[in-house]
Amino acid sequence: VTAAVNESFLDTAQLRSSIVSHAKMLGYNAHGTQSAVITTNVTAVMTSSSATSVTLPKNTKFELANDTSYLFYTTDDTALLQNTTTGYANNYEASDVLLVEGRPATYQFTVDVNDPTQRFIIPNANASFSHISVVVQESATANTRTTFVQPTNVALVNDANAIFLVSEAYNGYPELTFGNGVVGKKLVHGNIVLVDYYISRGAAGNGIRGPFIINDPSFTASGLARGVTATIDADTVASYNGTDAEDVDQIRYIAPLMYSAQNRCVTGEDYKALILAEYGDSIAAINVFGGEEGNPNDANERPAYGHVYIALKPKVGLRFTDSTHDIIMKTVVAPRQVIGVLPEIVIPDYVYVVVKTEAFYDTKATTRSKDALVDVIKTGIS
């Protein structure tokens, strides 16, 4: 009886399925494995220079040059533009290309409205929760297809919107939920649900900078001589946001914050909660402050009323890329910001502290040597 009562509350529940369920009631969807991503520049050297651009297809494979077991793929078709510099006409390039770690996979469901127990669960514990795309075909004999998307705000969804939600099922697998005809378009009998996803290594995909090489037969057949990637600059963050299944303590911490934020950015804590819910596994520290906190006596730091500043420190490196900042702003902040407030992500300033320590010890109170004590002290303050 006691165990059953404990599972009824977020703070005392021990089963992951119970904790995930309680979090969902507070408006927070815990996630399982998520693929790491990296934004990089791509150069494809082609055998011909007759075209002004070439298309890098979705799911073009990039291998890590020194470890081919790490695979990254393009998430969309990408246009590579011809380099017009003399001597480089065979080079086709694109900047800020998003690559996702994992191996592409597909799964198919056939909708059966006569089965009240039917659920749309992807049977793979390593399926990336963050990169799932869904297309619904009208029937097995019809070719009409509709792309379903994940909504940023369910409150704005009507009966015609083709949307789906991703949540964690009882067994840790990703489960897809579709509309009911009031909130979101409802599936009908005989629909074919086609799901594309990535089988991910989770957190093991983080911290990879490259270089990568294109190793994809379909693209090679179109005239590729050599394909490489290059990071934007030396300070660019390596692959990030890859996670294993979310820790239960993290779920307990984030869920109440998400409930208090109510899916809108008003207070500094709201910004923190919503950003951490999406990118918490890649962020080492976050600070949010209002422009009114500036110093009126400092020409460089005068108050900027109506502004909100967000400083993020990644777990790997010193800063996120500009493209990552843009993604956070567009997908997390902008849909939830208050009219009249201008949020901005700023680069944090770092203060490096050099510690010079003198230690005094009683030789009668320890059997350790001086060198052993030095090692203990260094370990303790590092």
C-alpha positions as CSV (number, residue, x, y, z in Angstrom):
1,V,0.0,0.0,0.0
2,T,2.8,2.4,0.9
3,A,4.6,1.8,-2.4
4,A,1.3,2.5,-4.3
5,V,0.9,5.7,-2.4
6,N,4.5,6.8,-3.0
7,E,4.0,6.3,-6.8
8,S,1.1,8.8,-6.6
9,F,3.3,11.8,-6.1
10,L,6.2,13.2,-8.2
11,D,8.5,13.7,-5.2
12,T,8.2,10.2,-3.9
13,A,7.6,8.1,-7.0
14,Q,10.4,5.6,-7.8
15,L,9.2,4.1,-11.0
16,R,10.3,6.0,-14.1
17,S,6.9,5.5,-15.7
18,S,5.2,7.1,-12.7
19,I,7.6,10.1,-12.7
20,V,7.1,10.6,-16.4
21,S,3.4,10.5,-16.0
22,H,3.3,13.0,-13.2
23,A,5.6,15.4,-15.2
24,K,3.2,15.2,-18.1
25,M,0.4,16.3,-15.9
26,L,2.5,19.4,-15.1
27,G,3.0,20.1,-18.8
28,Y,6.4,18.7,-19.2
29,N,7.2,15.8,-21.6
30,A,10.3,13.9,-20.4
31,H,12.5,12.7,-23.3
32,G,14.4,9.6,-24.0
33,T,17.5,9.5,-26.2
34,Q,18.3,12.5,-28.3
35,S,20.8,12.8,-31.2
36,A,23.7,15.2,-31.0
37,V,23.8,17.9,-33.7
38,I,26.5,20.0,-35.2
39,T,26.4,23.0,-37.5
40,T,29.3,23.2,-39.9
41,N,30.5,24.3,-43.4
42,V,30.4,21.8,-46.2
43,T,32.5,21.7,-49.4
44,A,31.8,19.2,-52.1
45,V,34.4,19.0,-54.9
46,M,32.6,17.8,-58.0
47,T,33.9,16.2,-61.2
48,S,32.1,18.8,-63.3
49,S,31.7,22.6,-62.9
50,S,28.8,23.1,-65.4
51,A,26.1,23.6,-62.7
52,T,25.8,26.8,-60.6
53,S,24.6,24.7,-57.7
54,V,24.1,21.1,-56.6
55,T,21.7,19.6,-54.1
56,L,23.0,17.7,-51.1
57,P,20.0,15.3,-50.4
58,K,18.4,14.7,-47.0
59,N,20.1,12.0,-45.1
60,T,23.4,12.3,-46.9
61,K,26.0,10.4,-44.8
62,F,29.0,12.1,-43.2
63,E,31.6,10.0,-41.5
64,L,34.0,11.2,-38.9
65,A,37.3,11.0,-40.7
66,N,39.2,9.3,-37.8
67,D,36.4,7.1,-36.6
68,T,33.9,5.9,-39.2
69,S,31.6,4.4,-36.5
70,Y,30.3,8.0,-35.8
71,L,27.8,8.9,-38.5
72,F,26.1,12.2,-39.1
73,Y,23.4,13.0,-41.6
74,T,21.8,16.0,-43.2
75,T,18.3,16.7,-42.0
76,D,17.0,18.4,-45.2
77,D,17.9,18.9,-48.8
78,T,20.7,21.5,-48.9
79,A,21.8,23.6,-51.8
80,L,25.5,23.9,-52.4
81,L,26.5,27.0,-54.4
82,Q,29.4,27.1,-56.8
83,N,32.6,28.9,-55.7
84,T,33.2,31.6,-58.3
85,T,36.8,32.2,-57.3
86,T,39.2,31.4,-60.1
87,G,40.5,27.9,-59.8
88,Y,37.8,26.7,-57.5
89,A,34.9,26.3,-59.9
90,N,34.5,22.6,-59.0
91,N,33.9,23.5,-55.4
92,Y,30.3,23.7,-54.2
93,E,29.8,25.1,-50.7
94,A,27.3,25.9,-48.0
95,S,27.6,27.3,-44.5
96,D,25.8,26.5,-41.3
97,V,24.6,23.0,-42.5
98,L,22.9,21.1,-39.7
99,L,24.1,17.5,-39.3
100,V,22.4,15.1,-36.9
101,E,24.1,12.1,-35.3
102,G,22.6,8.6,-35.7
103,R,21.5,6.2,-38.3
104,P,18.3,6.9,-40.3
105,A,15.4,4.5,-39.8
106,T,11.8,4.2,-40.7
107,Y,8.7,2.7,-39.2
108,Q,5.1,2.3,-40.5
109,F,1.7,2.1,-38.8
110,T,-1.7,1.4,-40.3
111,V,-4.5,3.1,-38.5
112,D,-7.2,0.8,-37.2
113,V,-10.0,2.7,-35.6
114,N,-11.6,-0.5,-34.6
115,D,-8.8,-1.3,-32.2
116,P,-9.2,0.9,-29.1
117,T,-5.9,-0.2,-27.7
118,Q,-3.8,0.9,-30.8
119,R,-0.9,3.0,-29.9
120,F,1.8,4.5,-32.1
121,I,5.0,3.5,-30.4
122,I,8.3,3.3,-32.2
123,P,9.9,0.1,-30.9
124,N,13.4,1.3,-30.4
125,A,14.8,2.6,-27.1
126,N,17.6,4.5,-29.0
127,A,15.3,6.3,-31.3
128,S,16.0,10.0,-31.1
129,F,13.1,11.9,-29.5
130,S,14.3,15.2,-31.0
131,H,14.4,14.3,-34.7
132,I,11.2,12.5,-35.7
133,S,9.3,13.4,-38.8
134,V,5.9,12.0,-39.8
135,V,4.0,11.8,-43.1
136,V,0.5,10.3,-43.3
137,Q,-0.6,8.6,-46.5
138,E,-4.3,8.6,-47.2
139,S,-4.4,4.8,-47.7
140,A,-2.5,1.9,-49.1
141,T,-3.9,2.6,-52.5
142,A,-3.8,6.4,-52.5
143,N,-0.7,8.5,-53.0
144,T,-2.0,11.6,-51.2
145,R,0.4,12.4,-48.4
146,T,0.2,15.0,-45.6
147,T,3.2,16.1,-43.5
148,F,2.5,16.3,-39.8
149,V,4.5,18.6,-37.6
150,Q,5.0,19.1,-33.8
151,P,3.3,22.3,-32.6
152,T,5.1,25.0,-30.6
153,N,1.8,25.9,-28.8
154,V,-1.0,23.3,-28.6
155,A,-3.4,26.1,-27.5
156,L,-3.3,27.6,-31.0
157,V,-4.1,24.3,-32.8
158,N,-7.4,23.7,-34.5
159,D,-9.1,20.7,-36.0
160,A,-7.5,21.2,-39.4
161,N,-3.9,21.4,-38.2
162,A,-1.9,18.2,-39.0
163,I,0.1,17.8,-35.8
164,F,1.6,15.1,-33.6
165,L,3.2,15.0,-30.2
166,V,6.0,12.9,-28.9
167,S,6.1,11.5,-25.4
168,E,7.8,8.7,-23.5
169,A,5.8,5.5,-23.4
170,Y,5.8,3.2,-20.4
171,N,8.7,1.1,-21.8
172,G,10.8,4.2,-22.5
173,Y,10.1,4.1,-26.3
174,P,8.9,7.3,-28.1
175,E,5.1,7.3,-28.5
176,L,3.3,9.5,-31.1
177,T,0.0,11.1,-30.3
178,F,-2.2,12.6,-33.0
179,G,-5.2,15.0,-32.9
180,N,-8.7,14.1,-32.0
181,G,-10.6,16.2,-34.5
182,V,-10.9,19.1,-32.1
183,V,-7.3,19.8,-31.2
184,G,-5.4,18.7,-34.3
185,K,-6.4,16.7,-37.4
186,K,-7.8,13.2,-36.6
187,L,-6.4,10.1,-38.3
188,V,-9.0,8.0,-40.2
189,H,-9.2,4.3,-40.7
190,G,-6.7,3.0,-43.2
191,N,-4.3,5.9,-43.0
192,I,-0.6,4.8,-43.3
193,V,1.6,6.6,-40.8
194,L,5.2,6.8,-42.1
195,V,7.8,7.7,-39.5
196,D,11.4,8.8,-40.1
197,Y,13.8,8.9,-37.2
198,Y,17.4,8.4,-36.2
199,I,18.9,5.6,-34.0
200,S,21.2,7.5,-31.8
201,R,24.2,7.1,-29.5
202,G,22.8,9.8,-27.3
203,A,25.4,11.6,-25.1
204,A,28.2,9.7,-26.8
205,G,27.7,11.8,-29.9
206,N,28.7,15.0,-28.1
207,G,32.0,16.8,-28.3
208,I,32.8,15.9,-31.9
209,R,34.2,18.6,-34.1
210,G,35.2,16.7,-37.2
211,P,36.5,16.8,-39.8
212,F,33.9,14.7,-41.6
213,I,33.9,13.3,-45.1
214,I,30.9,12.6,-47.3
215,N,30.5,8.9,-47.8
216,D,27.2,8.4,-49.5
217,P,26.9,6.3,-52.7
218,S,23.8,8.2,-53.9
219,F,25.6,11.6,-53.8
220,T,28.9,10.1,-55.1
221,A,27.0,8.9,-58.2
222,S,26.0,12.4,-59.0
223,G,29.7,13.4,-59.6
224,L,31.2,13.9,-56.2
225,A,35.0,13.7,-56.2
226,R,35.6,14.6,-52.6
227,G,33.5,16.0,-49.8
228,V,34.6,17.5,-46.5
229,T,33.4,19.7,-43.7
230,A,35.1,22.4,-41.7
231,T,34.1,24.0,-38.5
232,I,33.3,27.7,-38.7
233,D,36.1,28.9,-36.5
234,A,38.3,27.6,-33.6
235,D,35.8,28.7,-31.0
236,T,32.8,26.9,-32.5
237,V,31.2,24.4,-30.3
238,A,31.5,20.8,-31.3
239,S,28.5,18.5,-31.6
240,Y,26.1,19.0,-28.8
241,N,22.6,18.3,-27.3
242,G,23.0,14.5,-27.6
243,T,21.5,13.0,-24.5
244,D,20.6,9.6,-23.0
245,A,17.2,9.1,-21.5
246,E,16.5,12.0,-19.2
247,D,17.5,11.4,-15.6
248,V,14.6,11.1,-13.2
249,D,16.0,13.8,-10.9
250,Q,16.2,16.1,-13.8
251,I,12.5,15.4,-14.6
252,R,11.6,16.1,-11.0
253,Y,13.5,19.4,-11.1
254,I,12.3,20.7,-14.5
255,A,8.6,19.7,-14.4
256,P,7.5,22.1,-11.6
257,L,9.5,24.9,-13.3
258,M,7.7,24.3,-16.5
259,Y,4.3,24.4,-14.7
260,S,5.2,27.7,-13.1
261,A,6.4,29.2,-16.5
262,Q,3.0,28.3,-18.1
263,N,4.6,28.1,-21.5
264,R,5.3,31.8,-21.6
265,C,8.4,34.0,-21.0
266,V,7.7,36.7,-18.5
267,T,10.1,36.4,-15.6
268,G,13.8,35.4,-15.8
269,E,12.9,32.0,-14.3
270,D,10.5,31.4,-17.1
271,Y,13.2,31.9,-19.7
272,K,15.5,29.6,-17.7
273,A,12.9,26.9,-17.3
274,L,11.9,26.8,-21.0
275,I,15.4,26.9,-22.4
276,L,16.7,24.3,-20.0
277,A,13.7,22.0,-20.9
278,E,14.9,22.0,-24.5
279,Y,18.7,22.4,-24.2
280,G,19.4,21.7,-20.5
281,D,21.6,18.7,-21.3
282,S,24.0,20.9,-23.3
283,I,24.0,24.0,-21.0
284,A,26.5,24.2,-18.2
285,A,25.2,27.5,-16.9
286,I,22.5,30.0,-17.7
287,N,21.9,33.6,-16.6
288,V,18.9,35.8,-17.5
289,F,18.7,39.5,-16.6
290,G,16.7,42.5,-17.6
291,G,18.2,45.5,-19.3
292,E,17.0,47.8,-16.5
293,E,19.8,46.3,-14.3
294,G,22.4,48.3,-16.2
295,N,24.5,50.9,-14.6
296,P,23.4,54.5,-15.5
297,N,26.9,55.8,-14.6
298,D,28.6,53.5,-17.1
299,A,28.5,54.5,-20.7
300,N,29.0,50.9,-21.8
301,E,26.4,49.4,-19.5
302,R,23.6,51.9,-19.3
303,P,20.1,50.5,-18.7
304,A,18.2,49.2,-21.8
305,Y,14.6,49.1,-20.7
306,G,12.4,46.5,-22.5
307,H,15.4,44.2,-23.2
308,V,16.1,40.8,-21.7
309,Y,19.6,39.3,-22.0
310,I,20.3,35.6,-21.9
311,A,23.8,34.3,-21.3
312,L,24.5,30.6,-22.0
313,K,27.6,28.6,-21.3
314,P,27.8,25.2,-23.1
315,K,29.1,22.1,-21.4
316,V,31.6,21.8,-24.3
317,G,33.5,24.9,-25.3
318,L,33.0,28.5,-24.3
319,R,30.1,29.6,-26.5
320,F,27.4,28.3,-28.7
321,T,27.4,29.1,-32.4
322,D,25.4,32.0,-33.8
323,S,23.2,29.5,-35.6
324,T,22.5,27.7,-32.3
325,H,21.5,31.0,-30.7
326,D,19.1,31.6,-33.6
327,I,17.6,28.2,-33.2
328,I,17.0,28.7,-29.5
329,M,15.5,32.1,-30.2
330,K,13.2,30.9,-32.9
331,T,12.0,27.6,-31.4
332,V,12.0,28.4,-27.6
333,V,11.9,32.1,-26.9
334,A,10.1,33.9,-29.8
335,P,6.9,31.8,-29.7
336,R,6.6,32.5,-26.0
337,Q,7.9,36.0,-25.5
338,V,5.8,38.9,-24.3
339,I,4.9,41.7,-26.8
340,G,7.1,44.8,-26.2
341,V,10.0,42.8,-24.7
342,L,13.2,42.3,-26.8
343,P,15.1,39.2,-25.8
344,E,18.7,38.7,-26.9
345,I,21.3,36.0,-26.4
346,V,24.6,37.5,-25.4
347,I,28.1,36.0,-25.3
348,P,29.2,35.5,-21.6
349,D,32.3,37.1,-20.2
350,Y,34.6,34.8,-18.4
351,V,36.7,35.6,-15.4
352,Y,39.6,33.2,-14.9
353,V,40.8,32.9,-11.3
354,V,44.4,31.8,-10.6
355,V,44.6,30.3,-7.1
356,K,47.8,30.6,-5.2
357,T,47.6,28.6,-2.0
358,E,49.8,28.2,1.0
359,A,48.9,25.3,3.3
360,F,50.0,24.8,6.9
361,Y,49.7,21.4,8.5
362,D,50.6,19.6,11.7
363,T,53.1,16.8,11.0
364,K,51.8,15.1,14.2
365,A,48.2,15.0,12.9
366,T,48.9,13.1,9.6
367,T,51.0,10.3,8.3
368,R,51.0,11.6,4.8
369,S,54.1,13.1,3.2
370,K,54.3,16.7,2.0
371,D,54.0,15.6,-1.7
372,A,50.9,13.5,-0.9
373,L,49.3,16.4,0.9
374,V,50.0,18.7,-2.1
375,D,48.2,16.2,-4.4
376,V,45.2,16.0,-2.0
377,I,44.9,19.8,-1.8
378,K,45.2,20.3,-5.6
379,T,42.5,17.7,-6.1
380,G,40.3,19.3,-3.6
381,I,40.4,22.8,-5.1
382,S,40.5,21.9,-8.8
